[in-house]
Amino acid sequence: MKIKKQRVSPRQKMINLMYVLLMAMLALNVSSDVLNGFTLVDESLSKSSENAGKQNDVLYSAFKEYMEQNPEKVREWFERASEVKEKSDTIYNLAERLKVRIAKKADGEDGDFKNLRNREDLEAATYVMLAPGSGEGQLLYDAITEYRTSMLSMVSDTVQKEIIETSLSTDVPRRDISLLKNWQEYHFENMPAIAAITLLTKIQNDVRYVEGEVLHTLAKNIDMGDVRVNQIRALVIPTSKNVVRGSDFTAQIILAAVDSTQRPQIFIGDKPLDAENGIYTARCNSTGEYTLNGYMIVNDGTGSQSRYDFSQKYTVVEPTATVSASLMNVLYAGFSNPVSISVPGVTANNISASIAQGSGTIKSDGKGGYIVTPTKVGEELKIGVTARGEEGKSQSMGEYTFRVRQLPDPMPFIEYKGKDGNTQRYRGGTAFSKQSLMSANGIVAAIDDGLLNIGFNVLSFETVFYDNVGNAIPLKSQGSMFSQQQKEMFRNLGRGKRFYISHVRAKGPDNIERLLPTTLEVIIN
């Protein structure tokens, strides 16, 4: 039977073209601020991972040194430490290789994950991690699971076990978007390339952290603080190797394995140190690197003397503090922005922060952080930090500037109850069951992009239906709720039909009313 091809009217062609254009605009609607936020987080995690790796290398060097000194006692723990290093480097390098593949898939063969150009690419991570037959998401999942099991077998402390379980968890959060997804699909499906690379960097950071936890446990088992008689050496124990200009450098100079009834003679340079407990103090007024050199004279049981030299480097730095916005690299006006403030070597209760009068408010969150609420969009907000030292003296640690922006526009959703009874959000563009649509009361709006999760009050919206000849039928809502007319139209929709939700007006926590530029397409299943 010959099939007669139906002629498409010019009006229908125009409607189809507008639909394609709308979908392209929706696909490109990725905030540059969000992408920048992922870049900053990735850089911070990379630095943290690098620092943890350096600390772990110090422990490995200590294991090797004591293996040479006492192989009989240390061998078992040295071999376990070597196994930890091999397995940690294997999974770390796997994550590194995946970052390289994602970068090359997004930017081409010259792609560099440290300088990603197409950060918003939604296909690179999905292809590398989830492509049928070649996706490596399952390989990464299996590697993390195996590594976690191996590390747990090397510790017995319940707190450390909990830390390792949490750091290397492969559980899928019970959220709307995670339904029916496994771990790799939840983290990498349709994920921007920069977000996937940041997640892999986080995994590397977690591996280095867990590696350090296990190494410290192994080190305790061999008592790495032991010093044999033939390895006696003079030690300098500073309270801190980094000293803020204007404060004191304090160090305790001791000799390990020495008779407690004898006090060694301590010389700084060639001058004797007049201190009963070996406490040395020097005022630091200039920045730079310094070295504390000296020696000890110790009397042995025969009455003869032995000399032990010591040397300790330390650094004097300018007053500094670390101030970072917990959500993004900017602050939002009219919104309670969580901000963490820390000063190296200073506890949270000895740190205070302030902002200029009239620019907003800042207050402690009671958990060591701060809540900053700016008032003026487009202006800079400066946070001044003050630290109180051990002697009770307060010192300014500088001012830190943030740009203040208006909260970005939220996205509209249809909230409904899933089969499991949990509230879910329909984001448009895919098939939506008529039963779920009829059970929904209205729509909501929120900034829900993985970094921000901020709810808005919907004031009104409009639904647009099309009749059989292509005529648009707009219907207004009752606030955030579907009107009776809209619900009646829902009842008459058949499978494959669609309508649009647009002209959404919403008000956020900043009390600014806005007309959302996003249109929600609903396709009936």
C-alpha positions in Angstrom: 0.0 0.0 0.0 1.4 3.3 -1.0 1.9 5.8 1.8 0.7 9.3 1.0 3.1 12.0 2.3 1.3 14.7 4.2 2.2 18.2 3.2 3.7 20.4 6.0 2.3 24.0 6.0 4.8 26.9 6.1 3.3 27.8 9.6 4.1 24.3 10.9 7.6 24.5 9.4 8.2 27.8 11.3 6.9 26.3 14.5 9.3 23.3 14.1 12.2 25.7 13.4 11.4 27.7 16.5 11.3 24.5 18.6 14.7 23.5 17.4 16.1 27.0 18.1 14.5 26.9 21.6 16.1 23.5 22.4 19.5 24.8 21.2 19.2 27.8 23.5 18.2 25.6 26.5 21.2 23.4 25.8 23.5 26.4 25.9 22.0 27.9 29.0 25.0 27.1 31.2 26.1 29.8 33.6 29.7 30.9 33.1 29.8 31.6 36.9 29.1 28.0 37.6 31.9 26.9 35.2 34.3 29.3 36.8 33.3 27.9 40.2 34.2 24.4 39.1 37.6 25.7 37.8 38.4 27.3 41.1 37.3 24.2 43.1 39.5 22.0 40.8 42.5 24.2 41.3 42.0 24.2 45.1 41.6 20.4 45.2 44.7 19.9 43.0 46.8 22.0 45.4 45.4 20.1 48.4 46.2 16.8 46.7 49.7 17.9 45.9 50.3 19.0 49.5 48.9 15.6 50.8 51.2 13.8 48.4 54.3 15.6 49.7 53.3 14.8 53.3 52.9 11.1 52.4 56.3 11.1 50.7 57.9 12.3 53.9 56.3 9.2 55.7 57.6 6.9 52.9 61.1 8.3 53.3 60.9 7.6 57.1 59.7 4.0 56.5 62.7 3.5 54.1 65.2 5.0 56.6 64.0 2.9 59.5 63.9 -0.2 57.3 67.6 0.3 56.7 68.2 0.7 60.4 66.1 -2.1 61.8 64.8 -4.4 59.0 63.8 -7.2 61.3 61.3 -4.9 63.2 60.2 -2.8 60.3 59.9 -5.2 57.4 56.3 -6.1 57.8 55.1 -2.5 58.1 57.4 -1.4 55.3 56.0 -3.9 52.9 52.4 -2.8 53.8 53.4 0.8 53.3 54.8 -0.1 49.9 51.5 -1.9 49.0 49.6 1.3 50.0 51.8 3.4 47.8 51.4 1.1 44.8 47.6 0.9 45.1 47.2 4.6 45.8 49.4 5.6 42.8 47.4 3.2 40.6 44.0 4.7 41.2 45.5 8.2 41.3 47.0 7.7 37.8 43.8 6.1 36.5 41.9 9.3 37.5 44.6 11.4 35.8 44.4 9.4 32.6 40.6 9.9 32.6 41.0 13.6 33.0 43.3 13.7 30.0 40.8 11.7 27.9 37.9 13.9 28.8 40.0 17.0 28.0 41.0 15.6 24.6 37.4 14.6 23.8 36.2 18.1 24.6 39.0 20.2 23.0 40.7 17.8 20.6 44.1 16.0 20.7 45.8 19.2 22.1 43.3 19.3 25.0 44.7 20.1 28.4 42.5 19.5 31.5 44.4 22.2 33.4 43.3 24.8 30.7 40.0 23.4 29.3 38.5 25.5 26.6 35.1 23.8 26.1 34.3 23.5 29.8 30.6 23.3 29.2 30.9 20.3 26.8 28.2 17.8 27.9 29.3 14.9 25.7 33.0 14.4 26.6 32.5 12.9 30.1 29.5 10.8 29.0 31.5 9.3 26.1 34.7 8.6 28.0 32.9 7.2 31.1 29.7 5.6 29.8 30.1 4.8 26.1 28.9 1.2 25.5 31.9 -1.2 25.3 34.6 1.5 25.9 33.3 3.6 28.8 35.6 3.5 31.8 33.1 4.5 34.5 32.7 0.9 35.7 36.5 0.5 35.8 36.8 3.5 38.0 33.9 2.4 40.2 35.6 -1.1 40.6 39.0 0.5 41.3 37.6 2.7 44.1 35.6 -0.2 45.7 38.7 -2.4 45.6 40.9 0.3 47.0 38.5 1.2 49.8 38.3 -2.5 50.8 42.1 -2.9 50.8 42.6 0.3 52.9 39.9 -0.7 55.4 41.7 -4.0 56.0 44.8 -2.1 57.2 43.2 -0.1 60.0 41.3 -1.2 63.1 40.2 2.1 64.6 36.5 2.6 64.1 36.9 6.4 63.6 39.5 5.8 60.8 37.3 3.2 59.2 34.4 5.6 59.1 36.7 8.3 57.6 37.8 5.9 54.9 34.3 4.7 54.2 33.0 8.3 53.9 35.9 9.6 51.8 35.7 6.7 49.3 32.0 6.2 49.3 30.4 5.0 46.0 26.8 5.2 47.2 24.4 7.1 45.0 22.6 9.9 46.9 18.9 9.4 47.2 17.9 12.5 45.2 15.5 13.0 42.3 18.1 12.9 39.6 19.7 9.8 40.9 16.7 7.5 40.5 17.5 4.3 38.5 21.1 5.5 38.0 24.3 3.8 39.1 27.3 5.6 40.5 29.0 6.3 37.3 25.9 7.5 35.5 24.9 9.7 38.4 28.3 11.5 38.4 29.2 11.6 34.7 26.0 11.4 32.5 25.5 14.7 30.7 28.0 16.4 33.1 29.9 19.4 31.8 33.5 18.5 31.1 34.9 20.8 33.8 32.6 19.3 36.4 33.7 15.8 35.5 37.4 16.7 35.7 36.8 18.4 39.1 35.1 15.2 40.4 38.1 13.2 39.3 40.4 15.6 41.0 38.3 15.2 44.2 38.8 11.5 43.9 42.5 12.0 43.6 42.5 14.2 46.7 40.4 11.7 48.7 42.9 8.9 47.7 45.9 11.0 49.0 44.0 11.7 52.2 43.1 8.1 52.8 46.7 7.1 51.9 48.0 9.4 54.6 45.5 8.0 57.2 46.7 4.5 56.6 50.4 5.4 56.6 50.0 7.1 60.0 48.4 3.9 61.4 51.2 1.8 60.0 53.8 4.2 61.4 52.4 3.8 64.9 52.9 0.1 64.7 56.6 0.4 64.4 57.0 3.3 66.8 58.9 5.5 64.4 59.8 7.8 67.3 62.4 5.3 68.5 65.9 6.5 68.4 68.8 4.0 68.9 72.0 4.9 70.7 73.9 4.8 67.5 71.4 7.2 65.9 71.4 9.9 68.6 70.9 13.3 67.1 70.0 16.8 68.3 66.5 18.0 67.4 64.9 21.4 67.1 61.1 21.4 67.6 59.5 24.7 66.6 56.0 25.5 67.5 55.6 26.6 63.8 58.0 26.8 60.8 55.9 29.7 59.4 55.9 32.8 61.5 53.9 36.0 60.9 56.0 39.1 60.9 55.8 40.9 64.3 55.3 37.6 66.2 57.8 35.3 67.9 59.5 32.2 66.6 59.6 29.6 69.4 61.3 26.3 69.3 62.3 23.6 71.8 65.8 22.2 71.4 66.2 18.6 72.8 68.4 15.6 72.6 66.6 12.3 72.1 67.5 9.3 74.3 69.4 11.4 76.8 69.6 10.8 80.5 66.9 13.0 82.1 69.1 13.7 85.1 71.6 15.6 82.9 71.1 18.9 81.1 73.0 19.2 77.9 74.8 22.5 77.1 73.1 24.3 74.2 74.9 26.7 71.9 73.2 28.9 69.3 76.0 29.7 66.9 78.9 29.9 69.4 76.8 31.5 72.2 75.4 29.4 75.1 71.6 29.3 75.4 70.5 30.4 78.9 67.3 28.4 79.2 66.6 25.6 81.6 64.2 23.6 79.3 65.9 24.3 76.0 63.3 26.9 74.9 64.7 29.3 72.3 62.8 32.5 71.3 63.7 35.1 68.7 61.7 38.2 67.5 60.9 38.0 63.8 60.6 41.5 62.3 61.5 40.8 58.7 60.1 38.3 56.2 62.3 35.6 54.6 63.8 32.2 55.2 66.1 31.7 58.2 68.1 28.9 59.7 68.7 28.1 63.3 72.2 26.6 63.7 73.9 25.4 66.8 75.1 22.3 68.8 74.8 20.4 72.1 77.5 19.2 74.4 76.6 16.1 76.4 78.6 14.4 79.2 78.6 10.6 79.0 79.1 8.0 81.8 82.9 8.1 81.5 83.0 11.9 82.0 83.9 12.6 78.4 81.9 14.9 76.2 80.1 14.5 72.9 79.0 17.2 70.5 75.7 17.0 68.4 75.1 19.6 65.8 71.6 20.8 64.8 70.1 22.9 62.1 66.4 24.0 61.6 65.0 26.2 58.8 62.0 28.4 59.3 60.1 31.0 57.3 58.8 34.4 58.3 55.8 35.5 56.2 53.6 38.6 55.9 50.3 38.5 57.9 47.8 36.5 55.8 44.5 34.8 56.0 42.4 32.5 53.8 38.9 33.8 52.9 36.8 31.8 50.5 33.1 31.9 49.6 31.8 28.3 50.2 29.4 28.4 47.2 31.1 30.5 44.5 33.8 33.0 43.9 31.4 35.9 44.3 28.8 37.0 46.9 25.1 37.5 46.1 23.2 40.5 47.3 20.3 39.9 49.6 21.4 36.3 50.1 23.0 34.6 53.2 26.3 33.6 51.7 28.3 31.0 53.7 32.0 32.1 53.9 34.9 30.2 55.5 37.7 32.2 57.1 40.9 30.7 58.4 44.4 31.8 59.5 47.3 29.4 59.5 48.1 28.4 63.0 45.2 30.2 64.6 42.0 28.5 65.9 38.6 29.6 64.7 37.6 31.1 68.1 40.6 33.5 67.9 39.6 34.9 64.5 37.2 37.7 63.9 35.9 39.3 60.7 34.1 42.6 59.8 32.8 44.5 56.9 32.2 48.2 56.2 29.1 49.7 57.7 26.3 50.0 55.2 27.6 47.3 52.8 25.7 44.5 54.5 26.0 42.2 57.5 28.4 39.5 58.7 27.8 37.1 61.5 29.2 33.8 62.8 27.3 30.6 61.9 28.3 29.0 65.2 30.3 26.3 63.4 33.6 28.1 62.7 32.3 29.9 59.5 30.5 33.1 58.7 27.3 34.3 57.0 27.7 37.4 54.8 24.7 39.2 53.4 25.6 42.1 51.0 23.1 44.8 50.2 24.5 46.6 47.1 24.7 44.8 43.7 27.7 45.7 41.5 29.9 47.0 44.3 32.9 45.4 46.0 32.6 44.1 49.6 35.7 44.0 51.7 36.1 41.6 54.6 38.6 42.5 57.3 40.2 39.7 59.3 41.8 40.0 62.7 43.6 37.2 64.6 44.4 36.9 68.3 47.7 35.3 69.1 48.7 33.0 72.0 49.6 36.1 74.1 46.2 37.6 73.6 47.6 40.3 71.1 45.3 41.0 68.2 46.8 41.5 64.7 45.2 42.5 61.4 45.6 39.8 58.8 44.4 42.1 55.9 41.3 42.8 53.8 39.8 40.6 51.2 37.6 41.9 48.4 34.6 40.2 46.8 32.4 41.3 44.0 28.7 41.5 44.8 26.2 40.2 42.2 22.5 39.7 42.0 21.3 36.1 42.3 21.0 34.4 38.9 17.6 33.5 37.5 16.2 30.2 38.8 14.8 27.4 36.6 11.1 26.4 36.7 10.1 22.8 37.6 7.0 20.7 38.0 7.0 19.0 41.4 5.2 15.7 41.7 5.2 12.5 43.7 7.1 9.5 42.3 6.2 5.9 42.6 8.2 5.6 45.8 6.3 8.6 47.3 9.3 10.9 47.2 9.0 14.4 45.7 10.5 14.7 42.2 11.1 17.6 39.8 10.3 17.4 36.1 12.7 19.7 34.2 11.2 19.5 30.7 12.4 18.2 27.4 11.6 14.5 28.1 8.4 12.4 28.3 6.3 13.1 31.3 3.5 10.8 32.4 0.0 12.2 32.3 -0.7 10.6 35.7 2.2 12.5 37.3 1.1 15.7 35.6 -2.5 15.4 36.9 -1.1 14.7 40.4 1.0 17.9 40.4 -0.5 21.0 42.0 1.6 23.6 40.2 5.2 24.6 39.5 8.2 25.7 41.6 11.4 27.6 40.8 14.9 27.2 42.2 18.6 27.6 41.5 19.5 23.9 41.6 22.8 23.4 39.7 25.0 21.3 42.0 26.6 24.4 43.6 23.6 26.5 44.5 20.3 25.2 45.9 18.1 28.2 46.5 14.3 28.2 46.3 12.2 31.0 44.8 8.5 31.9 45.3 6.5 31.5 42.0 4.1 34.4 41.7 2.4 33.5 38.3 3.0 31.7 35.1 1.3 30.9 31.8 0.7 27.6 29.9 0.5 27.6 26.1 -1.3 24.9 24.2 -1.8 24.4 20.4 -4.9 23.2 18.8 -5.1 21.0 15.7 -4.5 23.9 13.3 -1.6 25.3 15.2 -3.4 28.1 17.1 -1.8 29.0 20.4 -4.1 28.8 23.5 -2.5 30.7 26.4 -3.9 30.1 29.9 -2.9 31.9 33.1 -2.2 30.2 36.5 -3.5 30.8 40.0 -0.3 32.0 41.5 2.1 29.0 41.6 -0.9 26.6 41.2 -2.5 25.2 38.0 -5.9 26.8 37.3 -9.0 24.7 36.7 -8.8 25.7 33.0 -5.2 24.5 32.8 -6.1 21.2 34.5 -9.0 20.7 32.1 -6.6 21.1 29.2 -4.3 18.5 30.8 -7.1 15.9 30.8 -7.6 16.3 27.1 -3.9 15.9 26.2 -3.0 12.6 24.4 0.2 10.7 24.2 2.9 12.6 22.3 1.2 16.0 22.8 3.1 18.9 24.3 2.6 22.3 25.9 4.8 25.0 27.2 5.1 26.8 30.5 6.4 30.4 30.1 6.2 33.9 31.5 7.1 32.6 34.9 7.3 35.4 37.5 9.2 34.5 40.7 10.7 36.3 43.8 13.8 35.0 45.5 15.4 35.5 49.0 16.7 38.8 47.8 13.0 40.0 47.4 13.6 40.9 43.7 10.7 40.0 41.4 11.8 38.7 38.0 10.4 37.3 34.8 12.3 34.1 34.0 13.6 33.8 30.4 13.3 30.0 30.5 10.4 28.1 28.9 9.5 24.7 30.2 8.5 22.2 27.5 6.2 19.4 28.7 5.8 16.3 26.5 3.0 13.9 27.5 3.9 10.2 27.7 
